Amino acid sequence: MNYGNLEYNDDLSPIEFKETFKKLNLNENKHKIADMCINKDGSRIIQELIETKEKDNIYLIYDAIKDNIFNITNDQSGNYCIQKILENNIDDINTNIIELLLNNIINTSLNPYGSKVIQKI
């Protein structure tokens, strides 16, 4: 999988990939975040960035994924990123996520991965 300047392949272990990505400027790689959320290894990296509880990073990640929130919420790996964002209890982000998901609340609730996000709300 290719993330712009950074390519993930079998030659690079997930740990090496994660360390390389963390060294990159998150703002410069904003366009890669939504794709990373729906990738098993990429999702873990994004979750770790969210777990740092740095609000600037969380706002940047949210801004990068908000247009794809429904797909990421219903994705096997992506739903964990949304749950991590919700756990940080940043009112305006949580409110925006809820408002975006309300349009598809039934479909999200019936999805095995999306339902986990709905439970977090």
N, C-alpha and C positions, 0 to 999 in steps of 0.2 A: 504494500500500500504506500502511496506517495503523498506526503504532506508538504508540497512545495519544495523547499530546499532540503527537506528531511525525508528520507525514504526509509520505510520500515521493511526489512526483509529478514530472511532466516539467518543471515550472517550476523545480525545485530540482535542480541538478546533483548527481551522486554525491559530489563533493568538498564542496559546500556542506552536503549532508545529513550526511556523515560528521563534519564540523566541528561541526554543530549537535548531533548525537548525543553526541559526545565531551564537550560542555559539560554535558550532562544528567547527573544523578546515576545511575550504573549500578545502584546498589541500588534506587532508586525505579523503575527500568525493567526490573527483573529478569524480569518476566512477558513481556517482548517478545523476550528473547534467543533462545529456541528458534525463534521465527518468523523472526528475523533470520538465523539460521544457514542456513536453507533458502531464503534469498533471495540472489540473486547479489551485489547491492551490500551487503546486510546482512551476508552472510558475510565479505566483505572487511573490514568495519568490526570485526566480532568478532575476526577473525584479527589485525588490527592491535592491538586491545586485549590479546590474548594475547601478542603479540610484545613488549609492553612489559615482560614478565616480572614484573609486579607480582603477587605471589602472592595478595593479597586479591582482585584482579580475576579471576584464574584460578579460584580457589575459588568465587567468586560465579557465574561463567559455568558452571562444571561443575555446581554445585548447580541452576542454572536449566535445564540441559539433560538431566540424568541420567534423568529420567522418559521422555524421548524419544530416548534415546541410539541405539537401534536404527534409528529412522527417520532421524535426522540422519546417522548413519554411512553409511547407504545412499543418501543424497541427493547429487545432483551437486555442490551447493555446500557442503552441511553437512559432508561428509567431510573437507574441508580444515580446518574448525574443530576437529574431533576430532584430526586429525593434529597440529595446532599445540599442542593441549593435551598430547598424548603427548610431543612434542619437549621439553617443559619438564622432563620427568623428575621430577615430583612423585610420589613413591612411592605415597602413599595414593590419589591420584586415578587414577594409572595402574592400580593394582591393582583399584580399583573398576570402571574401564572394562572391563578384561579380564574380571572376574567377570560383569558385565552382558552382555557380548558372547558369553561362553561358551554361554549359553542358545541362541543362534542362530548359532553359529560356522559351520555349513555354509552356511546361507543368506547370511550376511554374506560369506563367502569366495567364493561364487559370484556375488555382486553386483559389477558393474564398479567401483563407487565404494567399497563396503564392503571389497573386497579390498585397496584401497590402505591402509585403516586397519589391516587385519590384518597387512599387510607391515610397517607401522611398529612393531607390537608386537614 
